Amino acid sequence: MLYLPGQNSHRLPHDPFKACVVPRPIGWISTTSPTSSSSTQPIHNLAPFSQFNNLTYDPPYVMFASNQTASGSRKDTVRNVETTGKFVWNLATWNLRDKVNITAQQFEYGVDEFAKAGLEKEFSSHLPGDAENPVPMVQRSPVKFECVYHSTLRLPGHPPMGSVDVVIGRVVAVHIADWALTEGRLDVRKTKPIARCGYYEYAVVEKTFEMVIPGMDDMILAGLEGNRDKVEKLKAKL
């Protein structure tokens, strides 16, 4: 089959596009509202986004895409990030899947999704303004990124919710639970991350396999491994 998005119909009962680009990491993003003289208590927010990924790694940047509301306004998460300049990404896992789904509901602004999902909080400590207004993090999530807001790219789309805010942040702190490590490597067989597929479908990562690119030199392979010690040793030999 062939169809041209926006020009003709795919003639299927369900749009296949998002089911083609799978599996997608879940951006389980937590934020806090800004404080002001009229409201000293910040409002905490937690929501999953099905378009999330890393952009680069030295320094590390991540992005998440948030469709605007049917009325054309920005989602609470985007508003919080742009006004406070910070957010946290929490790894969505198999054990937390029901909690992730609860936080996907579109509650009114001011509702604390942590409370709705029965999730305990811990707080960021390396972001601007954390002494007065830190960002809540999912305590039970085994991996968390504290992120400083970098920029937003707004992409136009078809109504009611086609327009999207692509939010980019720089990772300044990485939290990894000790139990999630095996011989110094983050073990996805322990964390069991869930990923978004098409329609109402999700996947869980429980099994991995390795493929080493043939013909690559040792420096590039060390970089792909993320082995900084090996990179430095190879540099010293140059």
Buried (B, 14 or more C-beta within 10 A) or exposed (E): EEBEEEEEEBEEEEBEEBEEEEBBBBBBBBBBBBBEEEEEEBBBBBBBBBBBEEEEEEEBBBBBBBBBBEEEEBBBBBBBBBEBBBBBBBBBBBEBBEBBBBBBEEBEEEBBBBEBBEBEBBBBEBBEBBEEBBBBBBEBBBBBBBBBBBEBEEEEEEEEEEBBBBBBBBBBBEBEBEEBBEEEEBBBEBBBBBBBBBEEEBEBBEEEEEEEEEEEEEBEBBBEEEBEEBBEEBEEEE
